[in-house]
Structure formats: C-alpha cells, structure tokens
Amino acid sequence: MSIFNRRNATFGWVVWMALKTFARQKARQAVPGRGDYAGLNKGALASIGATALAAFAALVFWRKKSDSPAAGSE
C-alpha cells in the first residue's frame, strides 16, 4: 500500500487550497482598511522607531570607535 497515491494527493491539494484561502482572509482582516484606523498601527510605528533608533545608536558608536586614536600611534 502506497502513501503517495492519487486520492491522497487530491485530498492534500484540496486541504492546501482551503488553508490558503483561510490564510488570505485572516491576512486581509489583520490589515487596517479605509476609515478611522487606516494606516500603520501603533505596534508597527513602535517597531519602526526602535529600528531607526538602534541603527542611529550603532552608527554613533561606530563613528566614536573609528575616531579614537590608536593605542601606539603617539
């Protein structure tokens, strides 16, 4: 008895299509649409701000580290 046969392949394809449709519906519900809540939500804005702040801090740290004189160059 084979696991991979036409019946199981068809059943798997039907389940895959149903799950894809369900996932698309859930994704559309999660994204704010037109109206009062249009645009990015607070969590997205906070993560963008935190990423920008971390990038700025890394840049400042890197600049300070590269500006410092070498230990034996006096």
PDB file with one MODEL, atoms N, CA, C and O in Angstrom:
MODEL        1
ATOM      1  N   MET A   1       0.847  -1.175   0.000  1.00  0.00           N
ATOM      2  CA  MET A   1       0.000   0.000   0.000  1.00  0.00           C
ATOM      3  C   MET A   1       0.892   1.238   0.000  1.00  0.00           C
ATOM      4  O   MET A   1       1.774   1.367   0.849  1.00  0.00           O
ATOM      5  N   SER A   2       0.674   2.124  -0.921  1.00  0.00           N
ATOM      6  CA  SER A   2       1.498   3.314  -1.083  1.00  0.00           C
ATOM      7  C   SER A   2       0.864   4.513  -0.383  1.00  0.00           C
ATOM      8  O   SER A   2      -0.354   4.689  -0.406  1.00  0.00           O
ATOM      9  N   ILE A   3       1.699   5.322   0.228  1.00  0.00           N
ATOM     10  CA  ILE A   3       1.200   6.538   0.870  1.00  0.00           C
ATOM     11  C   ILE A   3       0.902   7.595  -0.185  1.00  0.00           C
ATOM     12  O   ILE A   3      -0.072   8.339  -0.070  1.00  0.00           O
ATOM     13  N   PHE A   4       1.742   7.658  -1.210  1.00  0.00           N
ATOM     14  CA  PHE A   4       1.572   8.645  -2.260  1.00  0.00           C
ATOM     15  C   PHE A   4       0.717   8.053  -3.368  1.00  0.00           C
ATOM     16  O   PHE A   4       1.210   7.312  -4.218  1.00  0.00           O
ATOM     17  N   ASN A   5      -0.548   8.379  -3.351  1.00  0.00           N
ATOM     18  CA  ASN A   5      -1.429   7.932  -4.424  1.00  0.00           C
ATOM     19  C   ASN A   5      -2.328   9.096  -4.835  1.00  0.00           C
ATOM     20  O   ASN A   5      -2.273  10.174  -4.244  1.00  0.00           O
ATOM     21  N   ARG A   6      -3.135   8.871  -5.830  1.00  0.00           N
ATOM     22  CA  ARG A   6      -3.945   9.959  -6.387  1.00  0.00           C
ATOM     23  C   ARG A   6      -4.969  10.469  -5.380  1.00  0.00           C
ATOM     24  O   ARG A   6      -5.230  11.671  -5.325  1.00  0.00           O
ATOM     25  N   ARG A   7      -5.540   9.595  -4.599  1.00  0.00           N
ATOM     26  CA  ARG A   7      -6.555  10.014  -3.627  1.00  0.00           C
ATOM     27  C   ARG A   7      -5.941  10.923  -2.576  1.00  0.00           C
ATOM     28  O   ARG A   7      -6.501  11.975  -2.267  1.00  0.00           O
ATOM     29  N   ASN A   8      -4.795  10.534  -2.023  1.00  0.00           N
ATOM     30  CA  ASN A   8      -4.146  11.357  -1.005  1.00  0.00           C
ATOM     31  C   ASN A   8      -3.614  12.659  -1.604  1.00  0.00           C
ATOM     32  O   ASN A   8      -3.647  13.696  -0.941  1.00  0.00           O
ATOM     33  N   ALA A   9      -3.137  12.624  -2.812  1.00  0.00           N
ATOM     34  CA  ALA A   9      -2.659  13.835  -3.467  1.00  0.00           C
ATOM     35  C   ALA A   9      -3.809  14.815  -3.683  1.00  0.00           C
ATOM     36  O   ALA A   9      -3.649  16.014  -3.458  1.00  0.00           O
ATOM     37  N   THR A  10      -4.950  14.323  -4.112  1.00  0.00           N
ATOM     38  CA  THR A  10      -6.117  15.178  -4.310  1.00  0.00           C
ATOM     39  C   THR A  10      -6.589  15.750  -2.985  1.00  0.00           C
ATOM     40  O   THR A  10      -6.896  16.939  -2.898  1.00  0.00           O
ATOM     41  N   PHE A  11      -6.650  14.930  -1.967  1.00  0.00           N
ATOM     42  CA  PHE A  11      -7.064  15.393  -0.642  1.00  0.00           C
ATOM     43  C   PHE A  11      -6.089  16.456  -0.125  1.00  0.00           C
ATOM     44  O   PHE A  11      -6.520  17.468   0.427  1.00  0.00           O
ATOM     45  N   GLY A  12      -4.818  16.244  -0.292  1.00  0.00           N
ATOM     46  CA  GLY A  12      -3.819  17.218   0.142  1.00  0.00           C
ATOM     47  C   GLY A  12      -3.942  18.530  -0.617  1.00  0.00           C
ATOM     48  O   GLY A  12      -3.796  19.600  -0.026  1.00  0.00           O
ATOM     49  N   TRP A  13      -4.206  18.463  -1.913  1.00  0.00           N
ATOM     50  CA  TRP A  13      -4.363  19.669  -2.709  1.00  0.00           C
ATOM     51  C   TRP A  13      -5.579  20.458  -2.254  1.00  0.00           C
ATOM     52  O   TRP A  13      -5.516  21.683  -2.148  1.00  0.00           O
ATOM     53  N   VAL A  14      -6.695  19.769  -1.981  1.00  0.00           N
ATOM     54  CA  VAL A  14      -7.917  20.438  -1.529  1.00  0.00           C
ATOM     55  C   VAL A  14      -7.681  21.101  -0.170  1.00  0.00           C
ATOM     56  O   VAL A  14      -8.096  22.241   0.043  1.00  0.00           O
ATOM     57  N   VAL A  15      -7.027  20.407   0.735  1.00  0.00           N
ATOM     58  CA  VAL A  15      -6.732  20.982   2.049  1.00  0.00           C
ATOM     59  C   VAL A  15      -5.809  22.188   1.901  1.00  0.00           C
ATOM     60  O   VAL A  15      -6.018  23.203   2.565  1.00  0.00           O
ATOM     61  N   TRP A  16      -4.794  22.098   1.046  1.00  0.00           N
ATOM     62  CA  TRP A  16      -3.863  23.204   0.826  1.00  0.00           C
ATOM     63  C   TRP A  16      -4.599  24.431   0.285  1.00  0.00           C
ATOM     64  O   TRP A  16      -4.359  25.544   0.752  1.00  0.00           O
ATOM     65  N   MET A  17      -5.485  24.245  -0.685  1.00  0.00           N
ATOM     66  CA  MET A  17      -6.236  25.370  -1.240  1.00  0.00           C
ATOM     67  C   MET A  17      -7.151  25.994  -0.185  1.00  0.00           C
ATOM     68  O   MET A  17      -7.278  27.217  -0.127  1.00  0.00           O
ATOM     69  N   ALA A  18      -7.780  25.180   0.636  1.00  0.00           N
ATOM     70  CA  ALA A  18      -8.659  25.703   1.682  1.00  0.00           C
ATOM     71  C   ALA A  18      -7.847  26.501   2.712  1.00  0.00           C
ATOM     72  O   ALA A  18      -8.282  27.566   3.150  1.00  0.00           O
ATOM     73  N   LEU A  19      -6.698  26.002   3.090  1.00  0.00           N
ATOM     74  CA  LEU A  19      -5.864  26.717   4.058  1.00  0.00           C
ATOM     75  C   LEU A  19      -5.329  28.027   3.477  1.00  0.00           C
ATOM     76  O   LEU A  19      -5.226  29.022   4.194  1.00  0.00           O
ATOM     77  N   LYS A  20      -4.989  28.036   2.195  1.00  0.00           N
ATOM     78  CA  LYS A  20      -4.522  29.268   1.567  1.00  0.00           C
ATOM     79  C   LYS A  20      -5.624  30.322   1.553  1.00  0.00           C
ATOM     80  O   LYS A  20      -5.365  31.496   1.817  1.00  0.00           O
ATOM     81  N   THR A  21      -6.839  29.911   1.248  1.00  0.00           N
ATOM     82  CA  THR A  21      -7.967  30.833   1.240  1.00  0.00           C
ATOM     83  C   THR A  21      -8.224  31.384   2.639  1.00  0.00           C
ATOM     84  O   THR A  21      -8.452  32.581   2.810  1.00  0.00           O
ATOM     85  N   PHE A  22      -8.184  30.511   3.629  1.00  0.00           N
ATOM     86  CA  PHE A  22      -8.393  30.922   5.015  1.00  0.00           C
ATOM     87  C   PHE A  22      -7.298  31.892   5.460  1.00  0.00           C
ATOM     88  O   PHE A  22      -7.590  32.888   6.123  1.00  0.00           O
ATOM     89  N   ALA A  23      -6.052  31.615   5.105  1.00  0.00           N
ATOM     90  CA  ALA A  23      -4.943  32.487   5.484  1.00  0.00           C
ATOM     91  C   ALA A  23      -5.069  33.856   4.817  1.00  0.00           C
ATOM     92  O   ALA A  23      -4.780  34.876   5.443  1.00  0.00           O
ATOM     93  N   ARG A  24      -5.492  33.888   3.570  1.00  0.00           N
ATOM     94  CA  ARG A  24      -5.689  35.168   2.886  1.00  0.00           C
ATOM     95  C   ARG A  24      -6.769  35.994   3.563  1.00  0.00           C
ATOM     96  O   ARG A  24      -6.614  37.205   3.723  1.00  0.00           O
ATOM     97  N   GLN A  25      -7.859  35.355   3.962  1.00  0.00           N
ATOM     98  CA  GLN A  25      -8.937  36.069   4.643  1.00  0.00           C
ATOM     99  C   GLN A  25      -8.452  36.642   5.971  1.00  0.00           C
ATOM    100  O   GLN A  25      -8.757  37.789   6.300  1.00  0.00           O
ATOM    101  N   LYS A  26      -7.708  35.859   6.726  1.00  0.00           N
ATOM    102  CA  LYS A  26      -7.195  36.335   8.009  1.00  0.00           C
ATOM    103  C   LYS A  26      -6.207  37.474   7.816  1.00  0.00           C
ATOM    104  O   LYS A  26      -6.187  38.413   8.613  1.00  0.00           O
ATOM    105  N   ALA A  27      -5.386  37.410   6.771  1.00  0.00           N
ATOM    106  CA  ALA A  27      -4.430  38.482   6.498  1.00  0.00           C
ATOM    107  C   ALA A  27      -5.158  39.767   6.113  1.00  0.00           C
ATOM    108  O   ALA A  27      -4.762  40.853   6.536  1.00  0.00           O
ATOM    109  N   ARG A  28      -6.204  39.655   5.325  1.00  0.00           N
ATOM    110  CA  ARG A  28      -6.974  40.847   4.959  1.00  0.00           C
ATOM    111  C   ARG A  28      -7.656  41.457   6.165  1.00  0.00           C
ATOM    112  O   ARG A  28      -7.764  42.681   6.246  1.00  0.00           O
ATOM    113  N   GLN A  29      -8.115  40.659   7.095  1.00  0.00           N
ATOM    114  CA  GLN A  29      -8.748  41.171   8.302  1.00  0.00           C
ATOM    115  C   GLN A  29      -7.737  41.864   9.217  1.00  0.00           C
ATOM    116  O   GLN A  29      -8.092  42.801   9.932  1.00  0.00           O
ATOM    117  N   ALA A  30      -6.492  41.414   9.200  1.00  0.00           N
ATOM    118  CA  ALA A  30      -5.477  41.967  10.091  1.00  0.00           C
ATOM    119  C   ALA A  30      -4.997  43.328   9.622  1.00  0.00           C
ATOM    120  O   ALA A  30      -4.570  44.139  10.443  1.00  0.00           O
ATOM    121  N   VAL A  31      -5.055  43.606   8.316  1.00  0.00           N
ATOM    122  CA  VAL A  31      -4.588  44.880   7.783  1.00  0.00           C
ATOM    123  C   VAL A  31      -5.709  45.894   7.899  1.00  0.00           C
ATOM    124  O   VAL A  31      -6.828  45.634   7.455  1.00  0.00           O
ATOM    125  N   PRO A  32      -5.420  47.072   8.501  1.00  0.00           N
ATOM    126  CA  PRO A  32      -6.475  48.069   8.617  1.00  0.00           C
ATOM    127  C   PRO A  32      -6.862  48.614   7.247  1.00  0.00           C
ATOM    128  O   PRO A  32      -6.010  48.822   6.383  1.00  0.00           O
ATOM    129  N   GLY A  33      -8.121  48.834   7.070  1.00  0.00           N
ATOM    130  CA  GLY A  33      -8.607  49.313   5.784  1.00  0.00           C
ATOM    131  C   GLY A  33      -8.850  50.805   5.803  1.00  0.00           C
ATOM    132  O   GLY A  33      -8.202  51.529   6.558  1.00  0.00           O
ATOM    133  N   ARG A  34      -9.760  51.268   4.998  1.00  0.00           N
ATOM    134  CA  ARG A  34     -10.105  52.679   4.949  1.00  0.00           C
ATOM    135  C   ARG A  34     -10.934  53.032   6.175  1.00  0.00           C
ATOM    136  O   ARG A  34     -11.635  52.188   6.735  1.00  0.00           O
ATOM    137  N   GLY A  35     -10.843  54.282   6.577  1.00  0.00           N
ATOM    138  CA  GLY A  35     -11.650  54.723   7.703  1.00  0.00           C
ATOM    139  C   GLY A  35     -10.788  55.255   8.831  1.00  0.00           C
ATOM    140  O   GLY A  35      -9.686  55.756   8.605  1.00  0.00           O
ATOM    141  N   ASP A  36     -11.296  55.143  10.038  1.00  0.00           N
ATOM    142  CA  ASP A  36     -10.632  55.705  11.215  1.00  0.00           C
ATOM    143  C   ASP A  36      -9.296  55.050  11.494  1.00  0.00           C
ATOM    144  O   ASP A  36      -8.381  55.717  11.978  1.00  0.00           O
ATOM    145  N   TYR A  37      -9.155  53.781  11.207  1.00  0.00           N
ATOM    146  CA  TYR A  37      -7.955  53.038  11.579  1.00  0.00           C
ATOM    147  C   TYR A  37      -7.028  52.781  10.393  1.00  0.00           C
ATOM    148  O   TYR A  37      -6.227  51.846  10.427  1.00  0.00           O
ATOM    149  N   ALA A  38      -7.128  53.586   9.365  1.00  0.00           N
ATOM    150  CA  ALA A  38      -6.286  53.377   8.193  1.00  0.00           C
ATOM    151  C   ALA A  38      -4.848  53.744   8.512  1.00  0.00           C
ATOM    152  O   ALA A  38      -4.591  54.643   9.312  1.00  0.00           O
ATOM    153  N   GLY A  39      -3.923  53.052   7.891  1.00  0.00           N
ATOM    154  CA  GLY A  39      -2.511  53.344   8.090  1.00  0.00           C
ATOM    155  C   GLY A  39      -1.861  52.347   9.019  1.00  0.00           C
ATOM    156  O   GLY A  39      -2.422  51.291   9.312  1.00  0.00           O
ATOM    157  N   LEU A  40      -0.674  52.690   9.478  1.00  0.00           N
ATOM    158  CA  LEU A  40       0.073  51.790  10.344  1.00  0.00           C
ATOM    159  C   LEU A  40      -0.471  51.837  11.757  1.00  0.00           C
ATOM    160  O   LEU A  40      -0.905  52.889  12.227  1.00  0.00           O
ATOM    161  N   ASN A  41      -0.450  50.714  12.428  1.00  0.00           N
ATOM    162  CA  ASN A  41      -0.901  50.668  13.804  1.00  0.00           C
ATOM    163  C   ASN A  41       0.243  51.045  14.749  1.00  0.00           C
ATOM    164  O   ASN A  41       1.383  51.198  14.311  1.00  0.00           O
ATOM    165  N   LYS A  42      -0.052  51.193  16.028  1.00  0.00           N
ATOM    166  CA  LYS A  42       0.942  51.659  16.995  1.00  0.00           C
ATOM    167  C   LYS A  42       2.113  50.699  17.116  1.00  0.00           C
ATOM    168  O   LYS A  42       3.252  51.138  17.277  1.00  0.00           O
ATOM    169  N   GLY A  43       1.860  49.408  17.042  1.00  0.00           N
ATOM    170  CA  GLY A  43       2.941  48.426  17.138  1.00  0.00           C
ATOM    171  C   GLY A  43       3.917  48.550  15.983  1.00  0.00           C
ATOM    172  O   GLY A  43       5.129  48.457  16.175  1.00  0.00           O
ATOM    173  N   ALA A  44       3.391  48.760  14.781  1.00  0.00           N
ATOM    174  CA  ALA A  44       4.262  48.916  13.613  1.00  0.00           C
ATOM    175  C   ALA A  44       5.085  50.193  13.719  1.00  0.00           C
ATOM    176  O   ALA A  44       6.273  50.197  13.396  1.00  0.00           O
ATOM    177  N   LEU A  45       4.465  51.267  14.166  1.00  0.00           N
ATOM    178  CA  LEU A  45       5.202  52.522  14.330  1.00  0.00           C
ATOM    179  C   LEU A  45       6.283  52.388  15.397  1.00  0.00           C
ATOM    180  O   LEU A  45       7.383  52.916  15.232  1.00  0.00           O
ATOM    181  N   ALA A  46       5.984  51.691  16.483  1.00  0.00           N
ATOM    182  CA  ALA A  46       6.972  51.496  17.547  1.00  0.00           C
ATOM    183  C   ALA A  46       8.143  50.661  17.062  1.00  0.00           C
ATOM    184  O   ALA A  46       9.288  50.963  17.398  1.00  0.00           O
ATOM    185  N   SER A  47       7.890  49.629  16.287  1.00  0.00           N
ATOM    186  CA  SER A  47       8.991  48.800  15.798  1.00  0.00           C
ATOM    187  C   SER A  47       9.843  49.557  14.780  1.00  0.00           C
ATOM    188  O   SER A  47      11.062  49.385  14.750  1.00  0.00           O
ATOM    189  N   ILE A  48       9.224  50.386  13.954  1.00  0.00           N
ATOM    190  CA  ILE A  48       9.993  51.205  13.006  1.00  0.00           C
ATOM    191  C   ILE A  48      10.864  52.200  13.766  1.00  0.00           C
ATOM    192  O   ILE A  48      12.030  52.400  13.425  1.00  0.00           O
ATOM    193  N   GLY A  49      10.297  52.817  14.790  1.00  0.00           N
ATOM    194  CA  GLY A  49      11.064  53.772  15.599  1.00  0.00           C
ATOM    195  C   GLY A  49      12.213  53.110  16.335  1.00  0.00           C
ATOM    196  O   GLY A  49      13.311  53.663  16.399  1.00  0.00           O
ATOM    197  N   ALA A  50      11.972  51.936  16.888  1.00  0.00           N
ATOM    198  CA  ALA A  50      13.031  51.222  17.607  1.00  0.00           C
ATOM    199  C   ALA A  50      14.149  50.801  16.663  1.00  0.00           C
ATOM    200  O   ALA A  50      15.322  50.854  17.031  1.00  0.00           O
ATOM    201  N   THR A  51      13.801  50.389  15.464  1.00  0.00           N
ATOM    202  CA  THR A  51      14.814  50.010  14.475  1.00  0.00           C
ATOM    203  C   THR A  51      15.647  51.216  14.062  1.00  0.00           C
ATOM    204  O   THR A  51      16.868  51.119  13.942  1.00  0.00           O
ATOM    205  N   ALA A  52      14.990  52.348  13.846  1.00  0.00           N
ATOM    206  CA  ALA A  52      15.717  53.558  13.472  1.00  0.00           C
ATOM    207  C   ALA A  52      16.636  54.013  14.605  1.00  0.00           C
ATOM    208  O   ALA A  52      17.768  54.427  14.357  1.00  0.00           O
ATOM    209  N   LEU A  53      16.158  53.938  15.835  1.00  0.00           N
ATOM    210  CA  LEU A  53      16.968  54.331  16.992  1.00  0.00           C
ATOM    211  C   LEU A  53      18.175  53.409  17.148  1.00  0.00           C
ATOM    212  O   LEU A  53      19.276  53.881  17.431  1.00  0.00           O
ATOM    213  N   ALA A  54      17.986  52.124  16.970  1.00  0.00           N
ATOM    214  CA  ALA A  54      19.094  51.170  17.076  1.00  0.00           C
ATOM    215  C   ALA A  54      20.124  51.406  15.973  1.00  0.00           C
ATOM    216  O   ALA A  54      21.327  51.312  16.219  1.00  0.00           O
ATOM    217  N   ALA A  55      19.666  51.707  14.774  1.00  0.00           N
ATOM    218  CA  ALA A  55      20.596  51.986  13.675  1.00  0.00           C
ATOM    219  C   ALA A  55      21.386  53.258  13.953  1.00  0.00           C
ATOM    220  O   ALA A  55      22.589  53.307  13.694  1.00  0.00           O
ATOM    221  N   PHE A  56      20.728  54.287  14.475  1.00  0.00           N
ATOM    222  CA  PHE A  56      21.410  55.534  14.809  1.00  0.00           C
ATOM    223  C   PHE A  56      22.440  55.310  15.916  1.00  0.00           C
ATOM    224  O   PHE A  56      23.554  55.827  15.839  1.00  0.00           O
ATOM    225  N   ALA A  57      22.072  54.537  16.948  1.00  0.00           N
ATOM    226  CA  ALA A  57      22.998  54.252  18.045  1.00  0.00           C
ATOM    227  C   ALA A  57      24.208  53.466  17.543  1.00  0.00           C
ATOM    228  O   ALA A  57      25.333  53.732  17.965  1.00  0.00           O
ATOM    229  N   ALA A  58      23.995  52.519  16.663  1.00  0.00           N
ATOM    230  CA  ALA A  58      25.111  51.745  16.108  1.00  0.00           C
ATOM    231  C   ALA A  58      26.022  52.639  15.281  1.00  0.00           C
ATOM    232  O   ALA A  58      27.243  52.491  15.330  1.00  0.00           O
ATOM    233  N   LEU A  59      25.446  53.561  14.526  1.00  0.00           N
ATOM    234  CA  LEU A  59      26.243  54.479  13.718  1.00  0.00           C
ATOM    235  C   LEU A  59      27.085  55.397  14.602  1.00  0.00           C
ATOM    236  O   LEU A  59      28.263  55.615  14.321  1.00  0.00           O
ATOM    237  N   VAL A  60      26.490  55.935  15.668  1.00  0.00           N
ATOM    238  CA  VAL A  60      27.226  56.807  16.586  1.00  0.00           C
ATOM    239  C   VAL A  60      28.346  56.028  17.259  1.00  0.00           C
ATOM    240  O   VAL A  60      29.466  56.526  17.367  1.00  0.00           O
ATOM    241  N   PHE A  61      28.061  54.822  17.710  1.00  0.00           N
ATOM    242  CA  PHE A  61      29.081  54.002  18.366  1.00  0.00           C
ATOM    243  C   PHE A  61      30.227  53.701  17.401  1.00  0.00           C
ATOM    244  O   PHE A  61      31.395  53.772  17.783  1.00  0.00           O
ATOM    245  N   TRP A  62      29.899  53.369  16.169  1.00  0.00           N
ATOM    246  CA  TRP A  62      30.911  53.048  15.170  1.00  0.00           C
ATOM    247  C   TRP A  62      31.774  54.274  14.865  1.00  0.00           C
ATOM    248  O   TRP A  62      32.993  54.161  14.736  1.00  0.00           O
ATOM    249  N   ARG A  63      31.135  55.455  14.750  1.00  0.00           N
ATOM    250  CA  ARG A  63      31.880  56.677  14.463  1.00  0.00           C
ATOM    251  C   ARG A  63      32.828  57.022  15.612  1.00  0.00           C
ATOM    252  O   ARG A  63      33.979  57.384  15.371  1.00  0.00           O
ATOM    253  N   LYS A  64      32.364  56.916  16.851  1.00  0.00           N
ATOM    254  CA  LYS A  64      33.214  57.220  18.004  1.00  0.00           C
ATOM    255  C   LYS A  64      34.382  56.250  18.085  1.00  0.00           C
ATOM    256  O   LYS A  64      35.500  56.641  18.422  1.00  0.00           O
ATOM    257  N   LYS A  65      34.124  54.993  17.778  1.00  0.00           N
ATOM    258  CA  LYS A  65      35.172  53.984  17.848  1.00  0.00           C
ATOM    259  C   LYS A  65      36.224  54.230  16.762  1.00  0.00           C
ATOM    260  O   LYS A  65      37.415  54.037  17.008  1.00  0.00           O
ATOM    261  N   SER A  66      35.804  54.649  15.574  1.00  0.00           N
ATOM    262  CA  SER A  66      36.763  54.871  14.493  1.00  0.00           C
ATOM    263  C   SER A  66      37.500  56.205  14.658  1.00  0.00           C
ATOM    264  O   SER A  66      38.591  56.369  14.112  1.00  0.00           O
ATOM    265  N   ASP A  67      36.923  57.164  15.402  1.00  0.00           N
ATOM    266  CA  ASP A  67      37.568  58.454  15.622  1.00  0.00           C
ATOM    267  C   ASP A  67      38.625  58.397  16.712  1.00  0.00           C
ATOM    268  O   ASP A  67      39.496  59.266  16.758  1.00  0.00           O
ATOM    269  N   SER A  68      38.578  57.413  17.583  1.00  0.00           N
ATOM    270  CA  SER A  68      39.534  57.355  18.682  1.00  0.00           C
ATOM    271  C   SER A  68      40.917  57.023  18.133  1.00  0.00           C
ATOM    272  O   SER A  68      41.037  56.211  17.215  1.00  0.00           O
ATOM    273  N   PRO A  69      41.980  57.653  18.692  1.00  0.00           N
ATOM    274  CA  PRO A  69      43.335  57.379  18.193  1.00  0.00           C
ATOM    275  C   PRO A  69      43.789  55.973  18.558  1.00  0.00           C
ATOM    276  O   PRO A  69      43.336  55.396  19.546  1.00  0.00           O
ATOM    277  N   ALA A  70      44.664  55.449  17.769  1.00  0.00           N
ATOM    278  CA  ALA A  70      45.192  54.105  18.022  1.00  0.00           C
ATOM    279  C   ALA A  70      46.078  54.155  19.262  1.00  0.00           C
ATOM    280  O   ALA A  70      46.632  55.207  19.584  1.00  0.00           O
ATOM    281  N   ALA A  71      46.217  53.039  19.953  1.00  0.00           N
ATOM    282  CA  ALA A  71      46.926  52.994  21.233  1.00  0.00           C
ATOM    283  C   ALA A  71      48.412  53.306  21.075  1.00  0.00           C
ATOM    284  O   ALA A  71      48.976  53.965  21.948  1.00  0.00           O
ATOM    285  N   GLY A  72      49.058  52.875  20.028  1.00  0.00           N
ATOM    286  CA  GLY A  72      50.511  53.038  19.894  1.00  0.00           C
ATOM    287  C   GLY A  72      50.905  54.133  18.913  1.00  0.00           C
ATOM    288  O   GLY A  72      52.065  54.171  18.501  1.00  0.00           O
ATOM    289  N   SER A  73      49.995  55.034  18.515  1.00  0.00           N
ATOM    290  CA  SER A  73      50.328  55.998  17.495  1.00  0.00           C
ATOM    291  C   SER A  73      50.786  57.333  18.047  1.00  0.00           C
ATOM    292  O   SER A  73      50.878  58.286  17.274  1.00  0.00           O
ATOM    293  N   GLU A  74      51.078  57.466  19.330  1.00  0.00           N
ATOM    294  CA  GLU A  74      51.502  58.754  19.914  1.00  0.00           C
ATOM    295  C   GLU A  74      52.884  58.984  19.596  1.00  0.00           C
ATOM    296  O   GLU A  74      53.445  60.007  19.988  1.00  0.00           O
TER     297      GLU A  74
ENDMDL
END
